[in-house]
Amino acid sequence: DNSSADGTVAAVRKSHPEIHLICNARNLGYSAGNNVGGRFLLSQGCDALLFVNPDVYLLPETVPRMWAALTATPDAGCAGGVADNGEGGIWPGSFRNKPDFVDMLVLNGFSRYLPVTRNLLKDLVKRLEKRYLVTVDPRLAVQPVYAVSGACILFRAESFRAIGGFDEASFLFMEEFIVSERLRRVGQRVIGVPNAMYRHEMSSTVRRYPLLVDYHMMRSGRHLIKEYFQWPAWRLGVFTGVRCLELAAHAMFRAMSSIAEKFPRPASRAS
C-alpha cells in the first residue's frame, strides 16, 4: 500500500488476512512504490512479477495469456496486455512505438486539450498518432512493440532484477518507455499480447490533481529525454520550455474557469 488514506489497508487485512501487506509510510510514486513490492517478491524466489494499477480490473485469462506469451518468447523481458476502452473496444494506447521529438512535444503535452490550441493541433495529433500508436492485431499471439502500458505489466523475475527494477527518478509517468530502454540495454525487449484483455479506468487522482499530473509528466519526460533517449541539449531545452508554458497556461485556464463558476455573468435582459 502506497500510503493510502481511504481505508484500503484495514479492508484488505479484514477480508484477506492471508495476504502479506506492505505499507509504505508515504506515497513513493509509481516506480519506487512498485520497487518495494518487487524487491520483496524477488527475495521470495518468484518466477514472475505482475504490476497492476489500482484502477485496473483483470479477467480470468489476462495473466495466463501474458505469461504464456512471455515464456514462449526467450528474448522478452516483459509483456503487456490490451486495455478495454470501457465501451467494448480497445484503448489505442495499449501498444506504442518509440516517440520522436514531435511526439514528445505534442502527444504527451497538455496543449492538445486546451480549448485555444485543441483545434489547431487536431489534424497534427491524428497524423502523429497513426505512427506512434500500434494497432493491435488480434490474429497474433505475440506482437512486437516498443512499449506497453504500465497499467498492467508482467516481468520475468530475472529480467526485473537485471534492469534494477523501475527507475525511481521517475515518480509518475514515462515508466513504460524507461522500462523498454532498460531492457534493451540488457539485450531484451517488450512484447504485446493482443488476446490478454483487461479493463482500465482512469484514476481519480489524475482527475483530481491535473496540475500535479502536468508537473510529473514534464519531470519524467525530461528524465527520459536526458538519461535514456540522450537527445541534444537544445531539444531538452525546447521540451522544458514548452512544458513550462503549458503548465502556466493550464493553471491560468483552471483559475479563470473557477472564477467563472463562482461569479457567473448575470443573464442579459430582453429588450
Salt bridges, closest charged atoms under 4 A:
GLU18 OE2 - HIS16 ND1 3.41
ASP55 OD1 - HIS200 NE2 3.19
ASP75 OD2 - ARG189 NE 2.86
ASP103 OD2 - ARG131 NH2 2.24
GLU129 OE2 - ARG112 NH2 2.81
ASP137 OD2 - ARG139 NH2 2.88
ASP167 OD2 - ARG182 NH2 3.95
ASP167 OD2 - HIS223 NE2 2.60
GLU168 OE2 - ARG39 NH1 3.50
GLU176 OE2 - ARG96 NH1 3.09
GLU181 OE2 - LYS98 NZ 3.50
GLU201 OE2 - ARG199 NH1 2.67
ASP214 OD2 - HIS250 ND1 2.35
GLU246 OE1 - ARG243 NH1 2.90
